Amino acid sequence: MKVQKIAVIVVHGLGLQKKEYAEKFMKKLDKTFSDIMQVPSARPYIEVEPVYWADVFGKEEERIYQELVLSKKLRYKFLRRYLIYYLADAVAYQPVDTNGHNYDAVHQAISNALHSLSQRAGKKAPLCVVSHSLGSVIASNFFYDLQYKSRHFPGVIDTTSPLERGDTLTHFYSLGTTLPLWSLRYRDFSKPIVVPSREGQEIYPGLQGEWVNFFDKDDILGYPLRNIDPAYEKAVKQDIDTNVGNPLSFWNPFCHSGYMKSRKVVRHISEKLAETYTFINQGQDSRKRSSLTIGQKKK
């Protein structure tokens, strides 16, 4: 009997990003998941697709830097470049009233990733979202637009795929999220996304999902979520305070880029993916029984 894989998208955050930004995270996820499941590799069990949206703004941000900073010989070039690529991402992503704007273009990158996963993992694959910084805002907005049928409804490529429609959203992990700052745009911020989705509960009755938020107290861009609004207190299972970064950054704001390298973060996500895989494939493969005792394994 064919087993059902788990689908995972990774959504990057602010700043200069390379297309290969998720490679180290994917390797750590593969290793940790494999150790938990006691299998050689995670590839037969999960499919991971990084979402790369930085190119939506990249050319214009570089043009601004070249024409306004370098050509005019402005001072503090490094700091200005840093601010352009970080601040401009947040500004450029704002939705506007005209069609074809950046908000839709960024969301189309997620739709493309989900379409790829639907083809590789199956149309009904449970979906896990791992999102960092502004990427958490982007992912939250994307699934909000799907769940609440907003006027910015994303361009679903295959409407027959529950995965692409967001129906199988099961796990949502926000890492160093700026979502509380985004909430200032609204007078009423009491409608968070539903995780796991209601439709997913019909496809996989009894499957346990979660929205867990990781933050570091030294990260000035990452915040807890449950205190934003009573609705978020219910929607977000946990705000987990974790120390991320390397010896040069774990004690200061530069730790913001360290979440996907954190053993604690990767371990938590891997355990939940293993539990999900085991639940939906129970009785199909004896190798999956090992994850039933995940909670008892050495951390």
C-alpha positions in Angstrom: 0.0 0.0 0.0 1.4 3.4 -1.0 2.5 5.6 2.0 1.5 9.2 2.3 4.5 11.7 2.5 4.5 14.9 4.5 4.9 18.2 2.6 7.1 21.0 4.0 7.6 24.6 2.7 10.3 26.9 4.0 9.7 30.7 3.7 12.7 33.0 4.2 12.6 36.4 5.8 14.0 39.9 5.3 17.2 40.9 3.7 19.7 39.7 1.2 18.8 36.0 0.5 20.4 33.4 -1.7 18.3 30.8 -3.5 20.2 28.2 -1.5 19.2 29.8 1.8 17.4 26.6 3.1 20.0 24.0 2.2 21.6 23.8 5.7 18.2 23.7 7.4 17.0 20.9 5.0 20.1 18.8 5.8 19.6 19.3 9.6 15.9 18.3 9.2 16.8 15.2 7.2 19.4 14.1 9.7 17.2 14.7 12.8 14.1 13.2 11.2 16.1 10.1 10.1 17.6 9.7 13.6 14.1 9.8 15.2 12.6 7.4 12.7 15.7 5.2 12.7 15.9 5.3 8.9 18.8 6.1 6.5 17.1 9.2 5.0 14.0 11.4 5.4 13.5 11.6 1.6 11.1 8.7 1.3 8.9 10.3 4.0 8.9 14.1 3.6 9.2 16.5 0.7 10.6 19.9 1.3 10.3 22.9 -1.0 12.0 26.3 -0.2 10.0 29.4 -1.2 12.2 32.0 -2.7 10.5 35.4 -2.9 13.5 37.8 -2.6 13.8 38.1 -6.4 10.4 39.9 -6.5 12.1 43.0 -4.9 15.8 42.3 -5.5 16.4 44.1 -8.8 14.6 47.3 -7.7 16.4 47.3 -4.3 19.7 47.0 -6.0 18.8 49.8 -8.4 18.0 52.1 -5.5 21.2 51.2 -3.8 23.3 51.9 -7.0 21.5 55.1 -8.1 20.8 56.7 -4.8 23.7 55.5 -2.6 26.7 54.7 -4.7 26.2 57.3 -7.5 25.5 60.0 -5.0 28.4 58.9 -2.8 26.3 58.8 0.4 28.0 57.9 3.6 27.5 54.7 5.6 27.1 52.5 2.4 27.1 49.2 4.3 24.4 50.3 6.7 22.3 51.9 4.0 22.5 48.7 1.9 21.4 46.7 5.0 18.5 49.0 5.6 17.4 49.1 1.9 17.3 45.3 1.7 15.6 44.9 5.1 13.3 47.9 5.3 12.4 47.9 1.6 11.2 44.2 1.8 8.6 45.1 4.5 7.5 48.3 2.6 7.3 46.7 -0.8 5.3 43.8 0.4 2.4 46.0 1.5 -0.8 45.2 -0.4 -2.2 48.0 -2.6 -5.4 48.5 -4.5 -4.1 47.9 -8.0 -3.7 44.5 -9.6 -0.4 42.8 -10.2 1.4 44.2 -7.2 4.2 42.7 -5.2 1.9 41.3 -2.5 0.4 39.0 -5.2 3.8 38.2 -6.7 5.2 37.1 -3.4 2.2 34.9 -2.7 2.5 33.4 -6.2 5.9 32.1 -5.1 4.2 30.1 -2.4 1.5 28.8 -4.8 4.3 27.6 -7.1 6.0 25.8 -4.2 2.7 24.1 -3.1 2.0 23.0 -6.7 5.4 21.4 -6.8 4.8 19.6 -3.5 1.4 18.5 -4.6 3.0 16.7 -7.6 5.7 15.1 -5.5 4.0 14.4 -2.2 0.4 14.0 -3.3 -2.6 16.3 -3.4 -3.6 15.3 0.1 -0.2 15.5 1.8 -0.3 17.1 5.3 1.4 20.5 5.0 4.0 21.9 7.4 5.1 25.5 7.1 8.4 26.7 8.4 8.7 30.5 8.2 11.2 33.1 9.4 10.9 36.8 10.2 8.8 38.6 7.5 8.3 35.2 5.9 6.0 34.3 8.8 3.9 37.4 8.0 3.8 36.4 4.3 2.9 32.8 5.1 0.2 33.8 7.6 -1.3 36.3 5.1 -1.2 33.6 2.3 -3.2 31.1 4.3 -5.5 33.8 5.8 -6.4 34.8 2.2 -7.2 31.2 1.5 -9.1 30.5 4.7 -11.1 33.7 4.8 -11.6 34.1 1.0 -10.2 37.6 1.0 -10.0 39.9 -2.0 -6.3 39.0 -2.3 -7.2 35.4 -2.9 -4.0 33.6 -3.9 -3.6 32.1 -7.4 -4.0 28.4 -6.7 -2.6 26.5 -9.7 -4.5 23.2 -9.3 -7.8 23.8 -7.6 -8.4 20.1 -7.3 -5.5 19.8 -4.9 -6.4 20.1 -1.2 -2.7 20.8 -0.5 -2.6 23.7 -2.9 -5.9 25.1 -1.5 -4.4 25.1 2.0 -6.8 22.5 3.2 -4.1 20.2 4.6 -2.3 22.8 6.6 -1.3 20.9 9.7 1.8 22.6 11.3 2.9 26.2 11.3 6.2 27.2 12.7 7.0 30.9 13.0 10.7 31.7 13.7 11.7 35.2 14.9 8.4 36.6 13.6 7.6 40.3 13.0 3.9 39.5 13.0 3.2 41.6 16.2 4.6 44.7 14.4 2.4 43.9 11.4 -0.7 43.9 13.7 -0.3 47.6 14.1 -1.8 48.0 10.6 -5.2 46.9 11.9 -7.6 48.1 14.5 -8.9 44.5 14.9 -6.3 41.7 14.7 -8.5 39.0 16.1 -8.7 36.6 13.2 -5.5 34.4 13.1 -5.2 31.5 10.7 -6.6 28.2 11.8 -3.9 25.5 12.4 -4.6 22.7 11.7 -7.1 23.8 9.1 -10.7 22.7 9.6 -10.7 20.9 6.2 -7.6 19.0 7.2 -9.4 17.5 10.1 -12.0 16.0 7.7 -9.2 14.5 5.6 -7.2 13.1 8.5 -9.6 12.8 11.5 -7.8 12.9 14.8 -4.5 14.2 13.4 -2.9 16.6 15.8 -1.3 19.8 14.4 0.0 23.0 15.9 1.1 26.5 15.5 4.3 27.0 17.5 6.3 30.3 17.6 10.0 30.4 18.4 11.6 33.7 19.6 14.9 34.7 21.2 14.9 37.5 23.8 18.0 39.0 22.2 16.3 39.2 18.8 14.8 42.7 18.3 12.8 41.5 15.3 11.3 38.4 16.8 8.4 38.4 19.3 6.0 36.2 21.2 2.6 35.9 19.6 0.1 34.7 22.1 -0.2 38.1 23.9 -1.2 40.0 20.7 -4.9 39.1 21.1 -7.0 36.5 23.0 -7.6 34.9 19.6 -3.9 34.4 19.1 -3.6 33.0 22.6 -6.0 30.2 21.4 -4.5 29.8 17.9 -0.8 29.6 18.9 -0.1 26.5 21.0 3.2 27.8 22.4 5.6 30.7 22.4 9.0 29.0 22.9 11.9 31.1 24.2 15.0 29.7 22.6 18.6 30.9 22.4 19.7 30.9 18.8 22.8 32.0 16.9 26.6 31.3 17.0 29.2 32.5 19.5 29.3 35.9 17.8 25.6 36.4 17.7 23.6 34.4 20.3 23.9 37.2 22.9 22.9 40.1 20.6 20.3 41.2 17.9 22.3 39.5 15.1 21.0 36.2 16.4 17.9 36.9 14.2 19.3 34.7 11.4 20.1 31.7 13.6 16.7 30.0 14.0 17.0 27.5 11.2 20.4 26.4 12.5 19.0 25.8 16.1 19.1 22.2 17.2 16.1 22.9 19.5 14.0 24.3 16.7 14.9 21.6 14.2 14.4 18.8 16.8 10.9 20.0 17.7 9.8 20.3 14.0 11.3 16.9 13.2 9.5 15.2 16.1 6.2 16.6 15.0 6.7 15.5 11.4 7.6 12.0 12.5 4.5 11.8 14.7 2.4 13.0 11.8 3.9 10.6 9.4 3.4 7.7 11.8 -0.3 8.7 12.5 -1.4 8.8 8.9 0.5 5.7 7.8 -0.1 3.5 10.8 -0.1 -0.2 9.9 1.5 0.3 6.5 5.2 0.0 7.3 6.8 -1.4 10.4 9.6 1.1 10.2 7.3 3.8 11.3 6.5 2.2 14.6 9.7 3.5 16.0 8.4 7.1 16.1 5.6 6.1 18.4 8.1 6.3 21.2 9.5 9.6 20.1 8.8 11.3 23.4 11.0 8.7 25.1 14.0 9.1 22.8 17.1 11.0 23.9 16.9 14.6 23.0 
